Amino acid sequence: MKTRYVFLLVVSAAAAAALLPGQTHGQDRAASRPQGSATAPASGMLGILRHGNWECALPGDAGGEAFVPQPAEAFRIGTASSYESPEGTGIYLMRGTEVLFTRGPKKDERFRVLGENTLQKLNPDGTLSKLICTRVGAGE
């Protein structure tokens, strides 16, 4: 019998708290939402990059090479949204037309998808850099 009264008391208190006017002191849901940042990926459908070796280059000039390879920027895309670079392995997230490297040596680097086999690196402020990465083979 005592358990029944405790149960009714708890239910009554919860109902009163929910229905009575006035400020509640519960969780601030707005404050608990994740805040956007400069490194947050764009919205859109989740996707994956094509597996294989990706080489990166900067534009050259009219008097010399058309492109200047940047071997330190190269990477290989593997299964399960993983990548391998000269410095080690990590994970990436592709959302819409933006790729964000979330773990590993390229962490926080962002790229814009220009085509199925082409990416352009983004500067920290979100503007396009001159670095272009192209998938050159399926890799092994």
C-alpha positions in Angstrom: 0.0 0.0 0.0 2.9 2.4 0.9 4.4 1.7 -2.6 1.2 2.8 -4.2 1.3 6.1 -2.4 4.9 6.7 -3.4 4.1 6.0 -7.0 1.1 8.3 -7.0 3.2 11.1 -5.4 6.0 10.8 -8.0 3.5 10.8 -10.9 1.7 13.8 -9.4 4.9 15.7 -9.0 6.0 15.0 -12.5 2.6 16.0 -13.9 2.7 19.3 -11.9 6.2 20.1 -13.0 5.2 19.5 -16.7 1.9 21.5 -16.6 2.6 24.4 -14.2 3.6 27.7 -15.7 7.0 29.1 -14.9 10.6 28.5 -15.7 11.8 25.0 -15.4 15.3 24.1 -14.4 15.8 21.2 -16.7 18.3 20.6 -19.4 19.0 23.5 -21.7 18.5 21.8 -25.0 19.8 24.7 -27.1 23.1 24.7 -25.2 23.5 21.0 -25.5 23.3 21.0 -29.3 26.6 20.7 -31.2 27.8 24.1 -32.4 29.0 24.5 -36.0 32.6 25.2 -36.6 34.9 26.1 -39.5 35.9 22.4 -39.8 32.4 21.0 -39.8 31.6 19.1 -43.0 28.9 20.4 -45.3 25.5 18.9 -45.1 24.4 16.3 -47.6 24.2 12.6 -48.1 27.0 10.5 -46.7 29.3 9.0 -49.3 32.6 7.4 -50.0 35.5 8.3 -52.2 36.6 5.9 -54.9 39.2 3.4 -53.7 42.7 3.8 -55.0 45.8 6.1 -55.1 45.3 9.8 -55.1 48.1 12.1 -56.2 48.1 15.9 -55.4 49.7 18.8 -57.3 49.8 22.5 -57.4 49.5 24.4 -60.7 52.7 25.1 -62.5 53.4 28.0 -64.8 53.5 28.7 -68.6 57.3 28.5 -68.7 57.6 25.1 -67.1 55.6 22.1 -65.8 51.8 22.3 -66.0 51.6 20.8 -62.5 54.0 20.5 -59.6 53.5 17.2 -57.8 53.2 17.3 -54.0 54.1 13.7 -52.9 53.7 14.6 -49.2 50.0 15.3 -49.9 49.3 12.0 -51.6 47.1 9.3 -50.1 45.4 6.0 -50.8 41.7 5.5 -50.1 40.8 2.1 -48.7 37.7 0.3 -47.4 35.5 1.6 -44.5 36.2 5.3 -45.2 39.9 4.8 -44.4 43.0 6.4 -45.9 46.7 5.9 -45.9 49.2 8.7 -46.4 53.1 8.8 -46.2 52.6 9.8 -42.5 50.2 7.1 -41.5 46.5 6.0 -41.6 43.2 7.6 -40.7 39.5 8.0 -41.4 37.6 10.5 -43.5 33.9 11.6 -43.7 32.3 12.5 -47.1 29.1 14.5 -46.8 27.6 16.0 -49.9 30.4 17.6 -51.9 32.9 18.0 -49.0 35.4 15.5 -47.6 36.7 16.0 -44.0 39.6 13.9 -42.7 38.6 13.2 -39.1 41.5 11.0 -37.8 45.1 10.4 -38.6 47.8 12.6 -40.1 45.4 14.6 -42.3 43.0 15.3 -39.5 40.9 18.5 -40.0 42.0 18.8 -43.7 39.0 19.5 -45.9 38.4 19.0 -49.6 35.7 19.9 -52.1 34.6 17.2 -54.5 35.0 18.5 -58.1 34.3 15.1 -59.8 34.4 11.4 -59.2 38.2 11.4 -59.4 39.1 15.0 -58.4 39.3 16.9 -55.1 40.3 20.5 -54.3 41.8 21.3 -50.9 40.0 23.9 -48.8 41.9 26.5 -46.8 41.1 26.7 -43.0 38.7 29.6 -43.8 36.7 27.5 -46.3 38.1 29.1 -49.5 39.5 27.0 -52.2 43.2 26.4 -52.2 45.3 25.7 -55.3 46.0 22.1 -54.4 44.2 19.5 -56.6 44.1 15.8 -55.9 43.3 13.2 -58.6 42.7 9.5 -58.4 45.3 7.9 -60.5 44.7 4.2 -60.0 42.8 1.5 -58.2 45.6 0.7 -55.9 46.4 -2.7 -54.5 
